[in-house]
Amino acid sequence: MFIVMVVVFVLGYLAIALEHPLRVDKAVPALAIGSLMWVLYIFGAYDIFTAGLSEAWNSYIHDGHSGHEEHGIAAMRHFIVDKEIIHHLGEISEILFFLLGAMTIVEVIDKHDGFKIITDRIKTTKKVKLLWILSFLTFFMSATLDNLTTTIVMVALLRKLIFDKETRWFFASMVVLAANAGGAWSPIGDVTTIMLWIGNQVTTGAIITRVIIPSLFTMIVPLTLLSFTLKGNVTRPQTDENEKVYTTPFERKLLMIMGVGGLLFVPVFKTVTHLPPYMGMLFSLAVIWLTSELLHKNKPDEVKKKLKVIYILKHVDTPTIFFFLGILSAVAALQSAGQLTVMASWLDENLGNIFLIDLAIGVLSAVVDNVPLVAGAMGMYPIEDAASIAAMTDPAAIAYAQNFVQDGLFWEFLAYCAGTGGSILIIGSAAGVAAMGMERIDFIWYMKRISLLALLGYVAGAGVYYLQSLLIHH
């Protein structure tokens, strides 16, 4: 079953990639593998656990949780159903509710024409100039909001700026690339960087100062290449002069400020309360929802049906939420059963060089969700402290261990690679999945047009980090 799980995952992944030729929404295969992987896991539990392949089960046994029937099938089922599924569902739910809250807030701003304030200020229609403006805006927004929220905001903005579907896909894809690059150097910009920051592998000052330049190169290299090939102007969507306007300038401004303020409040909420980000997002949504209720309570039904949150919720992209649920559930099963641990150990044994291991994790994060990959790396490599290094005598062992101290090269480069490597494929990052869901971007189209550019940017940034590390450490 251990191998069968991998085969089913790969087949499901292919079905997601071939969404357009198959004419089946990607949420369908994602939900199918999300449940099938756990079915295979529970049926093959006895073989997987007795072979010692699942790290999760091994540590469960080690902690003495399984009572008298240490290897009994009932204990194994209890472990999978009552421990692992609940544990992983908790982590997945945090992402889903965060996404749902962010998408609703963005939709509320959009329905109140809040984005008009920004789009009216962007006058240029030149493709190259617009691409540079939007990419830099995304890069710095992503560091303060996070890459997922920024992508949702920017894709909503693109709909107001670009009429042609394929051009919009192109810009949305570059937004994903810029959002991932911007998220990598900020402690609150990306889920994986947040994990490393909370786990004390990296500190705020070090991650910002040492990863910002490589991240900039990740975005600037594809932008520079595109500046030579991208020609012409974008066509703005036609605005109907006779179209009814349901909001006043005051309401547009208010909802725009409250919406963006509510999104910016999330990292502050997390820092102050130490609660998960989705709690802050739901609180922001509650405040915006209440404001909208009070604003429109005395208005005619026609206006209420356009602007009240209860009606706006119908426009939120639910298939993307289901897609996330399916793909994250499938990856969680691989993590729990041990396939990801086997892969991480293989990397360690066969590569043995911190730069190569991190680069490989970055490329893999384009295929497998980067969160369990980083979680696996954090589990495999403990943070070295000065006392344990001082006790070492072998110079080579000391030099290698230095990479794993707090703010060591391994952790910083891991934040860069896991954050930016996901851009190589559209489903390699949360930002990519959100853009794919919102704009229905085709997996194969992205692979043909964007993947090589993203890979070149990724390698360029990695090269810059490597050169920078040589300068800092010598």
C-alpha positions as CSV (number, residue, x, y, z in Angstrom):
1,M,0.0,0.0,0.0
2,F,3.0,2.3,0.7
3,I,3.8,2.3,-3.0
4,V,0.2,2.3,-4.2
5,M,-0.4,5.5,-2.3
6,V,2.4,7.2,-4.3
7,V,0.9,5.9,-7.5
8,V,-2.6,7.1,-6.7
9,F,-1.1,10.5,-5.8
10,V,0.8,10.8,-9.1
11,L,-2.3,9.8,-11.1
12,G,-4.5,12.3,-9.3
13,Y,-1.8,14.9,-9.8
14,L,-1.8,14.2,-13.6
15,A,-5.6,14.6,-13.6
16,I,-5.2,18.0,-12.0
17,A,-2.5,18.9,-14.6
18,L,-4.7,17.8,-17.5
19,E,-7.8,19.6,-16.2
20,H,-8.5,21.3,-19.5
21,P,-8.1,18.4,-21.9
22,L,-10.1,16.1,-19.5
23,R,-12.7,18.9,-19.0
24,V,-13.1,17.9,-15.3
25,D,-12.6,20.6,-12.7
26,K,-9.4,20.1,-10.8
27,A,-11.3,20.1,-7.5
28,V,-12.7,16.6,-8.5
29,P,-9.4,14.7,-8.7
30,A,-8.1,16.7,-5.7
31,L,-11.0,15.6,-3.5
32,A,-10.8,12.0,-4.8
33,I,-7.1,11.6,-3.9
34,G,-7.7,13.5,-0.7
35,S,-10.0,10.8,0.5
36,L,-8.5,7.8,-1.4
37,M,-5.1,8.3,0.1
38,W,-6.5,7.9,3.7
39,V,-8.5,4.8,2.6
40,L,-5.3,3.2,1.3
41,Y,-3.4,4.3,4.3
42,I,-5.9,2.8,6.8
43,F,-6.1,-0.5,4.8
44,G,-2.3,-0.8,4.6
45,A,-1.7,0.5,8.1
46,Y,-0.5,-2.9,9.5
47,D,2.1,-3.4,6.9
48,I,3.3,0.3,6.9
49,F,3.5,0.4,10.7
50,T,5.1,-2.9,11.3
51,A,7.8,-2.1,8.6
52,G,8.6,1.0,10.7
53,L,8.0,3.3,7.7
54,S,5.8,5.9,9.5
55,E,7.7,8.3,11.7
56,A,4.4,9.6,13.1
57,W,3.4,6.0,14.3
58,N,7.0,5.3,15.6
59,S,7.0,8.4,17.8
60,Y,3.4,7.6,19.0
61,I,4.6,4.2,20.1
62,H,7.7,5.7,21.6
63,D,5.6,8.0,23.8
64,G,3.8,4.9,25.1
65,H,0.3,5.8,23.8
66,S,-0.8,2.5,22.4
67,G,-1.6,0.6,25.6
68,H,-1.6,-3.1,25.8
69,E,-2.2,-4.0,22.1
70,E,0.9,-2.3,20.9
71,H,0.7,-3.6,17.4
72,G,-3.0,-4.3,17.3
73,I,-5.0,-3.2,14.3
74,A,-7.5,-1.4,16.6
75,A,-4.7,0.7,18.0
76,M,-3.5,1.5,14.5
77,R,-7.0,2.5,13.4
78,H,-7.5,4.6,16.5
79,F,-4.1,6.4,15.8
80,I,-5.1,7.2,12.1
81,V,-8.7,8.2,12.7
82,D,-8.6,9.9,16.1
83,K,-5.0,11.3,16.1
84,E,-3.6,11.9,12.6
85,I,-6.7,12.9,10.7
86,I,-7.8,15.3,13.5
87,H,-4.3,16.7,13.7
88,H,-3.9,17.3,10.0
89,L,-7.5,18.5,9.6
90,G,-6.7,21.2,12.2
91,E,-3.7,22.5,10.2
92,I,-5.6,22.3,6.9
93,S,-8.6,24.1,8.4
94,E,-6.4,27.0,9.5
95,I,-5.4,27.5,5.8
96,L,-8.9,27.0,4.5
97,F,-10.6,29.5,6.9
98,F,-7.8,32.0,6.3
99,L,-8.4,31.6,2.5
100,L,-12.2,31.9,2.9
101,G,-11.9,35.0,5.1
102,A,-9.4,36.7,2.7
103,M,-11.4,35.9,-0.4
104,T,-14.6,37.2,1.2
105,I,-13.0,40.5,2.2
106,V,-11.5,41.0,-1.3
107,E,-14.9,40.2,-2.8
108,V,-16.6,42.8,-0.5
109,I,-14.0,45.5,-1.6
110,D,-14.6,44.5,-5.2
111,K,-18.4,44.6,-5.0
112,H,-18.2,48.1,-3.4
113,D,-15.9,49.2,-6.3
114,G,-13.0,49.8,-3.8
115,F,-10.4,48.7,-6.3
116,K,-11.4,51.6,-8.6
117,I,-9.4,53.9,-6.3
118,I,-6.2,52.0,-7.3
119,T,-7.0,51.2,-10.9
120,D,-7.9,54.9,-11.6
121,R,-4.4,55.8,-10.6
122,I,-2.7,53.2,-12.8
123,K,-2.8,55.1,-16.1
124,T,-0.3,53.1,-18.2
125,T,-1.5,50.5,-20.7
126,K,2.0,49.5,-21.9
127,K,2.4,45.8,-21.0
128,V,6.0,46.0,-19.9
129,K,5.6,49.1,-17.7
130,L,2.4,47.7,-16.2
131,L,4.1,44.4,-15.5
132,W,7.0,46.0,-13.6
133,I,4.6,48.3,-11.6
134,L,2.3,45.4,-10.6
135,S,5.2,43.0,-9.8
136,F,7.0,45.5,-7.5
137,L,3.7,46.3,-5.8
138,T,3.0,42.6,-5.3
139,F,6.6,41.9,-4.0
140,F,6.4,44.5,-1.2
141,M,2.7,43.9,-0.4
142,S,3.4,40.1,-0.1
143,A,6.0,40.8,2.6
144,T,3.5,42.7,4.8
145,L,0.3,40.8,4.1
146,D,1.5,37.4,2.9
147,N,1.8,35.8,-0.5
148,L,-1.7,34.2,-0.5
149,T,-3.7,37.3,0.5
150,T,-1.7,39.5,-1.8
151,T,-2.3,37.2,-4.8
152,I,-6.1,37.2,-4.1
153,V,-6.0,41.1,-3.9
154,M,-3.9,41.5,-7.0
155,V,-5.9,39.0,-9.2
156,A,-9.0,40.9,-8.3
157,L,-7.2,44.1,-9.3
158,L,-6.1,42.6,-12.7
159,R,-9.7,42.0,-13.6
160,K,-10.3,45.7,-13.5
161,L,-7.1,46.5,-15.6
162,I,-7.0,43.8,-18.3
163,F,-9.8,42.6,-20.5
164,D,-8.1,39.9,-22.6
165,K,-8.1,36.5,-20.8
166,E,-4.7,35.2,-21.9
167,T,-2.9,38.5,-21.1
168,R,-4.6,38.4,-17.7
169,W,-3.4,34.8,-17.1
170,F,0.1,36.0,-18.0
171,F,0.0,38.9,-15.5
172,A,-1.7,36.7,-12.8
173,S,1.2,34.2,-13.2
174,M,3.8,36.9,-12.8
175,V,1.9,38.1,-9.7
176,V,2.2,34.6,-8.3
177,L,6.0,34.7,-9.0
178,A,6.4,38.1,-7.4
179,A,4.2,37.2,-4.4
180,N,6.2,34.1,-3.7
181,A,9.5,36.0,-4.0
182,G,8.2,38.8,-1.7
183,G,6.9,36.3,0.8
184,A,10.3,34.5,1.1
185,W,12.3,37.2,2.8
186,S,9.7,38.4,5.4
187,P,8.9,36.4,8.6
188,I,5.2,36.9,7.9
189,G,5.2,36.7,4.1
190,D,4.9,32.9,3.6
191,V,3.6,29.9,5.6
192,T,7.0,28.2,5.5
193,T,8.9,31.4,6.6
194,I,6.3,31.8,9.4
195,M,7.0,28.1,10.5
196,L,10.8,28.7,10.5
197,W,10.3,32.0,12.4
198,I,8.0,30.5,15.0
199,G,10.4,27.5,15.4
200,N,13.3,29.9,16.1
201,Q,15.3,28.7,13.1
202,V,15.4,32.2,11.8
203,T,15.2,35.7,13.3
204,T,13.4,38.7,11.8
205,G,16.5,40.9,11.1
206,A,18.6,38.2,9.6
207,I,15.9,36.7,7.2
208,I,15.1,40.2,5.9
209,T,18.6,41.4,5.3
210,R,20.0,38.2,3.9
211,V,17.2,36.9,1.8
212,I,15.7,40.1,0.3
213,I,18.4,40.5,-2.5
214,P,18.2,36.9,-3.7
215,S,14.3,37.2,-3.7
216,L,14.5,40.4,-5.7
217,F,16.7,38.6,-8.4
218,T,14.1,35.8,-8.5
219,M,11.6,38.4,-9.7
220,I,13.8,40.8,-11.7
221,V,15.4,38.1,-13.9
222,P,12.1,36.9,-15.5
223,L,10.9,40.6,-15.7
224,T,14.0,41.6,-17.5
225,L,13.7,38.7,-20.0
226,L,10.1,39.6,-20.6
227,S,10.9,43.2,-21.2
228,F,12.6,42.2,-24.5
229,T,9.7,39.9,-25.7
230,L,6.6,41.5,-24.4
231,K,5.1,44.1,-26.8
232,G,2.1,46.2,-27.1
233,N,-0.6,47.5,-24.8
234,V,-3.3,45.9,-22.6
235,T,-6.9,46.5,-23.3
236,R,-8.9,47.8,-20.4
237,P,-12.3,46.3,-19.7
238,Q,-15.1,48.4,-21.2
239,T,-17.0,50.4,-18.5
240,D,-20.6,50.9,-19.3
241,E,-21.4,54.6,-18.7
242,N,-25.1,53.8,-18.2
243,E,-24.3,51.1,-15.6
244,K,-25.9,51.7,-12.3
245,V,-23.6,52.7,-9.5
246,Y,-24.7,51.3,-6.1
247,T,-22.0,52.9,-3.9
248,T,-21.1,56.4,-2.9
249,P,-17.4,57.6,-3.1
250,F,-17.4,57.6,0.7
251,E,-18.5,53.9,0.8
252,R,-15.9,52.9,-1.8
253,K,-13.1,54.6,0.2
254,L,-14.3,53.3,3.5
255,L,-14.6,49.6,2.4
256,M,-11.2,49.9,0.6
257,I,-9.5,51.2,3.7
258,M,-11.3,48.8,6.0
259,G,-10.6,45.8,3.7
260,V,-6.9,46.5,3.3
261,G,-6.6,47.5,7.0
262,G,-8.3,44.3,8.0
263,L,-5.9,42.2,6.0
264,L,-2.9,44.1,7.4
265,F,-4.3,43.7,10.9
266,V,-3.8,39.9,10.6
267,P,0.0,39.7,11.1
268,V,-0.4,42.2,14.0
269,F,-3.1,40.1,15.6
270,K,-0.9,37.0,15.3
271,T,2.1,38.7,16.9
272,V,0.1,40.2,19.8
273,T,-2.1,37.2,20.6
274,H,0.0,34.3,19.4
275,L,-3.2,32.8,17.9
276,P,-3.3,31.4,14.4
277,P,-3.7,34.0,11.5
278,Y,-7.1,32.7,10.5
279,M,-8.6,34.0,13.8
280,G,-7.4,37.5,13.0
281,M,-8.8,37.1,9.4
282,L,-12.2,36.0,10.7
283,F,-12.3,38.9,13.2
284,S,-11.5,41.4,10.4
285,L,-14.3,39.9,8.3
286,A,-16.7,40.2,11.2
287,V,-15.9,43.9,11.6
288,I,-16.3,44.5,7.8
289,W,-19.5,42.5,7.7
290,L,-21.0,44.5,10.5
291,T,-20.0,47.8,8.8
292,S,-21.6,46.7,5.6
293,E,-24.8,45.6,7.4
294,L,-25.1,49.1,9.1
295,L,-24.2,50.9,5.8
296,H,-26.9,49.2,3.8
297,K,-29.7,48.5,6.3
298,N,-32.1,51.2,5.1
299,K,-31.4,50.8,1.4
300,P,-33.7,49.2,-1.2
301,D,-33.7,45.4,-1.7
302,E,-32.0,45.8,-5.1
303,V,-28.9,47.5,-3.4
304,K,-28.9,45.0,-0.5
305,K,-28.7,42.1,-2.9
306,K,-25.6,43.6,-4.5
307,L,-23.7,44.8,-1.5
308,K,-24.7,42.8,1.6
309,V,-22.1,40.2,2.6
310,I,-24.6,37.4,2.8
311,Y,-25.2,37.8,-1.0
312,I,-21.5,38.5,-1.8
313,L,-20.6,35.1,-0.2
314,K,-22.3,33.4,-3.2
315,H,-19.6,34.8,-5.5
316,V,-16.7,33.5,-3.4
317,D,-14.8,30.8,-5.3
318,T,-15.8,27.6,-3.4
319,P,-14.2,25.1,-5.8
320,T,-10.8,26.5,-4.9
321,I,-11.5,25.9,-1.2
322,F,-12.4,22.2,-2.1
323,F,-9.3,21.9,-4.3
324,F,-7.1,23.0,-1.4
325,L,-8.9,20.6,1.0
326,G,-8.3,17.7,-1.3
327,I,-4.6,18.3,-2.2
328,L,-3.6,19.1,1.4
329,S,-5.4,16.0,2.7
330,A,-3.6,13.9,0.2
331,V,-0.2,15.4,1.1
332,A,-1.0,14.9,4.8
333,A,-1.6,11.2,4.2
334,L,1.8,11.0,2.5
335,Q,3.4,12.8,5.4
336,S,1.7,10.6,8.1
337,A,2.4,7.3,6.3
338,G,6.1,8.2,5.9
339,Q,6.6,8.7,2.1
340,L,7.8,12.3,2.6
341,T,10.2,11.2,5.4
342,V,11.7,8.5,3.1
343,M,12.2,11.2,0.4
344,A,13.8,13.6,2.8
345,S,16.2,10.9,4.1
346,W,17.1,10.0,0.5
347,L,18.0,13.6,-0.2
348,D,20.2,13.8,2.9
349,E,22.1,10.6,2.0
350,N,22.5,11.2,-1.7
351,L,23.2,15.0,-1.7
352,G,24.8,15.7,1.6
353,N,25.4,19.3,0.7
354,I,23.1,21.9,2.4
355,F,22.8,24.0,-0.7
356,L,21.9,21.0,-2.9
357,I,19.4,19.7,-0.3
358,D,17.7,23.1,-0.1
359,L,17.6,23.5,-3.9
360,A,16.1,20.1,-4.3
361,I,13.5,20.9,-1.6
362,G,12.6,24.1,-3.5
363,V,12.1,22.2,-6.8
364,L,10.1,19.5,-5.0
365,S,7.9,22.2,-3.5
366,A,6.7,22.9,-7.0
367,V,5.2,19.4,-7.0
368,V,4.4,18.7,-3.3
369,D,3.1,21.3,-0.9
370,N,6.1,23.2,0.6
371,V,4.6,23.1,4.2
372,P,5.2,19.4,4.9
373,L,8.5,19.5,3.1
374,V,9.7,22.3,5.4
375,A,8.1,20.6,8.4
376,G,10.0,17.4,7.4
377,A,13.3,19.4,7.2
378,M,12.7,21.0,10.6
379,G,12.1,17.5,12.0
380,M,15.2,16.0,10.4
381,Y,17.6,18.7,11.4
382,P,17.7,20.0,15.0
383,I,18.9,23.5,15.7
384,E,22.5,23.3,16.8
385,D,23.6,25.3,19.8
386,A,27.0,26.8,20.7
387,A,27.6,24.3,23.5
388,S,27.2,21.2,21.3
389,I,29.4,22.7,18.6
390,A,32.0,23.6,21.2
391,A,32.1,19.9,22.3
392,M,33.0,18.8,18.7
393,T,36.6,18.0,17.7
394,D,36.3,17.2,14.0
395,P,36.7,20.5,12.0
396,A,34.5,19.2,9.2
397,A,31.7,18.3,11.6
398,I,32.0,21.7,13.2
399,A,31.8,23.5,9.8
400,Y,28.7,21.4,8.8
401,A,27.0,21.9,12.2
402,Q,27.5,25.7,11.9
403,N,24.9,25.7,9.1
404,F,22.2,24.5,11.5
405,V,22.5,27.1,14.2
406,Q,19.8,29.8,14.5
407,D,20.1,32.0,11.4
408,G,22.4,29.4,9.9
409,L,22.8,29.1,6.1
410,F,20.6,26.0,5.9
411,W,17.6,27.6,7.4
412,E,17.9,30.9,5.5
413,F,18.4,29.2,2.2
414,L,15.5,26.8,3.0
415,A,13.2,29.8,3.5
416,Y,14.3,31.2,0.1
417,C,14.1,27.8,-1.8
418,A,10.8,26.6,-0.3
419,G,9.2,30.1,-0.7
420,T,10.2,30.7,-4.3
421,G,10.6,27.2,-5.8
422,G,6.8,26.7,-5.7
423,S,6.5,29.2,-8.6
424,I,7.9,26.7,-11.1
425,L,4.5,25.1,-11.3
426,I,1.1,26.8,-10.8
427,I,0.1,24.3,-8.1
428,G,3.4,24.6,-6.3
429,S,2.3,27.3,-3.9
430,A,-0.8,28.5,-2.1
431,A,-0.6,31.7,-4.2
432,G,-0.5,29.7,-7.4
433,V,-3.4,27.6,-6.4
434,A,-5.5,30.7,-5.5
435,A,-4.7,32.4,-8.8
436,M,-5.4,29.2,-10.7
437,G,-8.8,28.9,-9.0
438,M,-9.8,32.5,-9.4
439,E,-8.7,32.9,-13.1
440,R,-9.1,29.2,-14.2
441,I,-5.4,29.2,-15.4
442,D,-4.5,26.1,-17.3
443,F,-1.7,24.0,-15.7
444,I,-0.1,23.1,-19.1
445,W,-0.4,26.7,-20.3
446,Y,1.5,27.9,-17.2
447,M,4.1,25.1,-17.8
448,K,4.7,26.3,-21.4
449,R,4.8,30.0,-20.7
450,I,6.0,30.6,-17.2
451,S,7.8,27.6,-15.7
452,L,11.1,28.2,-17.5
453,L,11.1,31.9,-16.5
454,A,10.3,30.9,-12.9
455,L,13.1,28.3,-12.9
456,L,15.6,30.8,-14.3
457,G,14.6,33.3,-11.6
458,Y,14.9,30.6,-8.9
459,V,18.4,29.6,-10.0
460,A,19.5,33.2,-10.3
461,G,18.3,34.0,-6.8
462,A,20.0,30.9,-5.5
463,G,23.2,31.9,-7.1
464,V,23.0,35.3,-5.6
465,Y,22.4,33.8,-2.1
466,Y,25.4,31.5,-2.6
467,L,27.7,34.4,-3.6
468,Q,26.4,36.5,-0.8
469,S,27.1,33.7,1.7
470,L,30.7,33.4,0.5
471,L,31.2,37.2,1.0
472,I,29.5,37.2,4.5
473,H,31.4,34.2,5.8
474,H,34.8,35.0,4.4
